[in-house]
Amino acid sequence: MCQILICTTYTINSWLARESGTISEDVVRNAFSATENGFLALVRRMREFKPLIAAVGSCCLVGVIWRGTLYVANVGDSRAVIGCLGRSNKIVAEQLTRDHNASVEEVRQELRSLHPDDSHIVVLKHGVWRIKGIIQVSRSIGDAYLKKPEFSVDPSVQRFRLSEPLRRPVLTAEPSLYTRVLCPQDKFLIFASDGLWEHLTNQQAVEIVHNYPRAGIARRLVKRALEEAARKREMSYADLKKLDKGIRRFFHDDITVIVIFIDHELLQESNPSIPELSIRGFTDAVMPSTFSVLDGIT
């Protein structure tokens, strides 16, 4: 599954923010809805060329700091953690997001309550809880074949095969939202995909960020997680790095990390001078795309 991590301060490059002139939970929620609807529209247009695009999905984690207030929203199991100074100036981790993963008992109970007539809504498969025996996350962008019958995947593709036709959505793109007025004790935010949290606890991660220089800190977190992944397999970090990417997938999940340091003096400025970063992906079209995530999908 792909990972989308978005962190922004003061401005959002979307018509949603421009139209409203402010940021709120509703604006962030609408941004998720627009992203989901836009991707499903792409799936409809692309299925003729790339049938398995209906099985492409992503976690999504968004953070916005607007006028001293932090807004965080997520679908999937990417996680936002804030590092706060506690008593005796000890750094303390606080998880801001909810993991939408079937490994969490609360998530399994939620799914069972939503699907009381489906005894296979969550299945323990090879020691891992999965929704319909296929996917671990209960919320995502995409994964259209688990949301709408019109996007059903050829049952001959075993990986995405459902035991019975889809009657109603088993996944949703509805985000969990969290709002927090930042205080001087809030020092930094870590946004990371589940690959990091499989090997580092929240507290371990914030202590690394707190105790090392800012420069290269996200890379340091990734390296520490990979070192732990190697240790669990009784191998060295150097040997792990030598493995082919296709093989490494069996040793650790993809890891994406963003660290945001909260400079409170800057937050108090009405028009801070902050460079804006814009990343543009492929241009939406009805013709086949060369977007790399679709490579190998036929």
C-alpha positions as CSV (number, residue, x, y, z in Angstrom):
1,M,0.0,0.0,0.0
2,C,1.2,3.5,-0.9
3,Q,1.7,6.1,1.8
4,I,0.6,9.7,1.7
5,L,2.1,12.0,4.4
6,I,1.3,15.7,4.1
7,C,2.5,18.3,6.6
8,T,1.9,22.0,6.0
9,T,2.1,25.2,8.1
10,Y,0.1,28.4,7.5
11,T,-1.1,27.6,3.9
12,I,-2.7,24.7,2.1
13,N,-2.4,24.6,-1.7
14,S,-6.0,23.5,-2.4
15,W,-9.2,25.2,-3.5
16,L,-10.8,24.1,-0.2
17,A,-8.6,26.4,1.9
18,R,-8.8,29.2,-0.6
19,E,-12.6,29.0,-0.8
20,S,-13.1,29.0,3.0
21,G,-10.3,31.5,3.9
22,T,-9.5,29.5,7.0
23,I,-8.7,26.0,8.2
24,S,-11.1,23.9,10.3
25,E,-12.0,20.2,10.8
26,D,-14.6,20.5,8.1
27,V,-12.1,21.9,5.6
28,V,-9.7,19.0,6.4
29,R,-12.5,16.4,6.2
30,N,-13.7,17.9,2.9
31,A,-10.1,17.7,1.6
32,F,-10.1,13.9,2.3
33,S,-13.5,13.5,0.6
34,A,-12.3,15.4,-2.5
35,T,-9.1,13.3,-2.7
36,E,-11.1,10.1,-2.4
37,N,-13.7,11.2,-5.0
38,G,-10.9,12.4,-7.3
39,F,-9.1,9.1,-7.1
40,L,-12.3,7.0,-7.7
41,A,-13.0,9.1,-10.7
42,L,-9.5,8.3,-12.0
43,V,-10.2,4.6,-11.4
44,R,-13.3,4.8,-13.5
45,R,-11.3,6.3,-16.4
46,M,-8.3,4.1,-16.1
47,R,-9.8,0.7,-15.5
48,E,-9.9,-0.1,-19.2
49,F,-6.1,0.3,-19.4
50,K,-5.2,-0.7,-15.9
51,P,-7.8,-3.0,-14.4
52,L,-6.0,-3.5,-11.1
53,I,-6.0,0.2,-10.4
54,A,-9.2,-0.6,-8.5
55,A,-7.0,-2.4,-5.9
56,V,-4.5,0.5,-5.5
57,G,-4.9,2.2,-2.1
58,S,-3.1,4.4,0.3
59,C,-3.0,5.5,3.9
60,C,-3.2,9.2,4.3
61,L,-1.9,11.4,7.1
62,V,-2.3,15.2,7.1
63,G,-1.1,17.8,9.5
64,V,-1.9,21.5,9.4
65,I,-0.8,24.3,11.7
66,W,-3.1,27.3,11.4
67,R,-2.9,30.3,13.6
68,G,-1.4,28.3,16.5
69,T,-3.8,25.4,16.2
70,L,-2.7,22.0,15.0
71,Y,-5.1,19.9,12.9
72,V,-4.3,16.3,12.2
73,A,-6.3,13.8,10.2
74,N,-5.7,10.3,9.0
75,V,-7.0,7.2,7.4
76,G,-5.0,4.0,7.8
77,D,-2.1,3.3,10.1
78,S,0.4,6.0,9.5
79,R,0.8,7.9,12.8
80,A,1.4,11.4,14.1
81,V,3.2,11.7,17.4
82,I,4.0,14.9,19.3
83,G,7.0,15.4,21.5
84,C,6.2,17.5,24.6
85,L,8.4,18.6,27.5
86,G,7.1,17.2,30.7
87,R,8.3,17.4,34.3
88,S,12.0,17.8,34.8
89,N,12.2,18.8,31.1
90,K,11.8,15.1,30.1
91,I,10.5,14.7,26.6
92,V,7.2,12.7,26.5
93,A,5.5,11.2,23.5
94,E,1.8,11.6,22.9
95,Q,0.1,9.8,20.0
96,L,-2.3,12.1,18.2
97,T,-3.8,9.7,15.7
98,R,-5.8,6.4,15.8
99,D,-4.4,3.4,14.0
100,H,-7.1,2.1,11.7
101,N,-5.7,-1.4,11.6
102,A,-7.4,-4.7,12.2
103,S,-4.7,-5.7,14.6
104,V,-6.3,-3.3,17.1
105,E,-9.1,-4.9,19.1
106,E,-11.2,-1.7,19.0
107,V,-11.0,-1.6,15.2
108,R,-12.2,-5.2,15.0
109,Q,-15.1,-4.5,17.3
110,E,-16.0,-1.5,15.2
111,L,-16.0,-3.6,12.0
112,R,-18.1,-6.3,13.6
113,S,-20.7,-3.8,14.8
114,L,-20.9,-2.3,11.3
115,H,-21.2,-5.7,9.7
116,P,-23.1,-7.9,12.1
117,D,-24.3,-10.3,9.4
118,D,-20.7,-10.9,8.0
119,S,-18.8,-13.5,10.1
120,H,-15.8,-13.0,7.8
121,I,-15.5,-9.3,8.1
122,V,-12.2,-9.8,10.0
123,V,-10.2,-13.0,9.6
124,L,-7.1,-14.2,11.4
125,K,-4.9,-15.3,8.6
126,H,-1.3,-16.6,9.2
127,G,-1.4,-14.9,12.6
128,V,-2.4,-11.5,11.2
129,W,-5.9,-10.0,11.4
130,R,-7.2,-8.9,8.0
131,I,-10.4,-7.4,6.8
132,K,-12.1,-10.0,4.5
133,G,-8.8,-11.9,4.9
134,I,-7.2,-9.4,2.5
135,I,-6.2,-6.1,4.0
136,Q,-5.1,-4.8,7.4
137,V,-6.2,-1.2,7.3
138,S,-9.9,-0.4,7.8
139,R,-9.7,3.1,6.2
140,S,-7.9,4.3,3.2
141,I,-7.8,6.4,0.0
142,G,-8.6,4.2,-2.9
143,D,-9.0,0.4,-2.6
144,A,-12.1,0.9,-4.7
145,Y,-12.9,-2.8,-5.0
146,L,-13.6,-2.9,-1.3
147,K,-15.9,0.1,-1.4
148,K,-18.1,-0.2,-4.5
149,P,-19.3,-3.3,-6.4
150,E,-18.7,-1.6,-9.7
151,F,-15.0,-1.8,-9.1
152,S,-14.8,-5.5,-8.5
153,V,-11.5,-7.2,-9.4
154,D,-11.2,-10.3,-11.6
155,P,-11.6,-13.2,-9.1
156,S,-8.8,-15.0,-10.9
157,V,-6.4,-12.5,-9.2
158,Q,-6.0,-14.5,-6.0
159,R,-4.4,-11.7,-4.0
160,F,-7.6,-9.5,-4.2
161,R,-10.2,-12.3,-4.3
162,L,-13.3,-11.9,-2.2
163,S,-15.0,-15.0,-0.8
164,E,-18.4,-13.5,-1.9
165,P,-19.5,-10.4,-3.9
166,L,-19.3,-7.1,-2.2
167,R,-22.7,-6.1,-0.8
168,R,-21.6,-2.9,0.9
169,P,-18.4,-1.0,1.6
170,V,-16.0,-2.7,4.0
171,L,-13.5,0.2,4.0
172,T,-14.1,3.9,4.3
173,A,-12.2,7.1,3.6
174,E,-13.7,8.9,6.6
175,P,-10.7,10.3,8.5
176,S,-10.2,10.5,12.2
177,L,-9.5,14.1,13.2
178,Y,-7.6,15.7,16.1
179,T,-7.4,19.4,17.0
180,R,-4.9,20.9,19.5
181,V,-4.0,24.4,20.5
182,L,-0.2,24.3,20.6
183,C,1.5,25.3,23.8
184,P,5.2,26.1,24.6
185,Q,5.7,22.6,25.9
186,D,4.9,21.1,22.4
187,K,8.3,20.9,20.7
188,F,8.0,18.8,17.5
189,L,5.8,16.4,15.5
190,I,6.7,13.1,13.9
191,F,4.6,12.0,11.0
192,A,5.6,8.5,9.9
193,S,4.2,5.4,8.1
194,D,3.6,2.2,10.0
195,G,7.0,0.9,8.9
196,L,8.7,3.1,11.5
197,W,6.3,2.2,14.3
198,E,6.7,-1.5,13.7
199,H,10.3,-1.1,15.1
200,L,10.3,2.0,17.3
201,T,7.9,2.9,20.1
202,N,6.5,6.4,20.2
203,Q,8.7,7.2,23.2
204,Q,11.9,5.9,21.5
205,A,11.2,8.0,18.5
206,V,10.7,11.3,20.4
207,E,13.8,10.7,22.4
208,I,15.9,10.3,19.3
209,V,14.5,13.5,17.9
210,H,15.0,15.3,21.2
211,N,18.6,14.1,21.7
212,Y,20.1,14.6,18.3
213,P,20.6,17.6,16.0
214,R,17.8,18.7,13.7
215,A,19.7,18.2,10.5
216,G,19.1,14.8,9.1
217,I,16.8,13.7,12.0
218,A,14.2,12.0,9.8
219,R,16.9,10.0,8.1
220,R,18.3,9.0,11.6
221,L,14.8,7.7,12.6
222,V,14.7,5.6,9.4
223,K,18.1,4.2,10.0
224,R,17.3,3.3,13.6
225,A,14.2,1.5,12.6
226,L,16.2,-0.4,9.9
227,E,18.8,-1.3,12.5
228,E,16.1,-2.7,14.7
229,A,14.6,-4.7,11.8
230,A,18.0,-6.2,11.0
231,R,18.5,-7.1,14.7
232,K,15.2,-8.9,14.8
233,R,16.4,-11.1,11.9
234,E,19.8,-11.6,13.5
235,M,21.6,-9.8,10.8
236,S,23.6,-6.5,10.4
237,Y,22.3,-3.2,9.1
238,A,24.9,-3.3,6.4
239,D,23.7,-6.8,5.2
240,L,20.1,-5.7,5.3
241,K,20.9,-2.8,3.0
242,K,22.5,-5.1,0.5
243,L,19.3,-7.0,0.0
244,D,17.3,-6.5,-3.2
245,K,14.3,-4.2,-2.7
246,G,11.9,-6.9,-3.6
247,I,13.4,-9.2,-0.9
248,R,13.7,-6.4,1.7
249,R,9.9,-6.1,1.6
250,F,9.8,-9.3,3.6
251,F,12.1,-7.8,6.3
252,H,10.5,-4.5,6.8
253,D,7.6,-2.3,5.5
254,D,8.1,0.9,3.6
255,I,9.2,3.7,5.9
256,T,8.4,7.4,5.3
257,V,9.2,10.0,8.0
258,I,8.6,13.8,8.3
259,V,9.7,15.7,11.4
260,I,8.3,19.2,12.1
261,F,9.9,21.3,14.7
262,I,7.5,23.8,16.4
263,D,9.1,27.2,16.7
264,H,6.6,29.1,18.8
265,E,8.1,32.5,18.1
266,L,7.5,31.9,14.4
267,L,3.9,30.8,15.1
268,Q,3.1,34.2,16.7
269,E,4.1,36.1,13.5
270,S,1.2,37.2,11.3
271,N,3.0,36.8,8.0
272,P,6.0,34.5,8.6
273,S,8.5,34.1,5.7
274,I,8.4,30.4,5.0
275,P,9.4,28.8,1.7
276,E,6.5,26.9,0.1
277,L,7.2,23.4,-1.4
278,S,5.0,22.2,-4.1
279,I,5.3,18.7,-5.6
280,R,3.4,17.8,-8.7
281,G,2.6,14.3,-9.7
282,F,1.5,13.0,-13.1
283,T,-1.1,14.9,-15.0
284,D,-4.6,13.4,-14.9
285,A,-5.7,12.1,-18.3
286,V,-7.8,9.4,-19.9
287,M,-4.8,7.9,-21.6
288,P,-2.5,5.3,-19.9
289,S,-0.3,6.8,-17.3
290,T,3.4,6.3,-16.8
291,F,3.0,6.9,-13.0
292,S,5.4,4.5,-11.4
293,V,3.0,3.1,-8.8
294,L,1.1,1.5,-11.7
295,D,4.1,-0.2,-13.1
296,G,3.6,-3.9,-13.5
297,I,-0.2,-3.7,-13.1
298,T,-2.1,-5.0,-16.1
